[in-house]
Amino acid sequence: MNDPISDMLTRIRNAVGARHARTDIPYSGMKLAMAAILKEEGFIADVATIEKGGFKWLRVTLRYDADGNPFVSGIERVSKPGKRVYSRHEEIPAMIDGLGVTIISTPRGLMTGRKARKTRIGGEIVCSVW
């Protein structure tokens, strides 16, 4: 696996498409921070660290509305290993009428695009979720 972040996003996208209740993702600190942001923004219901087969995993519980529609309707990797995408705080793209979130990797850690603009910090645009 060359890009663990893309793997995480693909696992979430596939689980939502198959209407699964949860998905397990190999553990890393960055993935945990991304999942915490998605939980804070209301896209996923919960994230927990579990141990399976002697390895740490993230168990991401997906969130659906009363009609069974997922809260994650789209998820896209922006900055890729072959082409990194950086942005100054004033150039961070706003999501569709505030209905989505952009996750930015900054010198102060991962944060939403909204928080990065507010604190006037730029960084690498990791992904967008809507």
Beta strands, then each sheet from edge to edge (+ up, - down):
strand 1: 22-26
strand 2: 44-52
strand 3: 55-62
strand 4: 75-77
strand 5: 86-87
strand 6: 101-106
strand 7: 109-112
strand 8: 123-129
sheet 1: 1+ 3- 2+
sheet 2: 4+ 8- 5+
sheet 3: 4+ 8- 6+ 7-
end
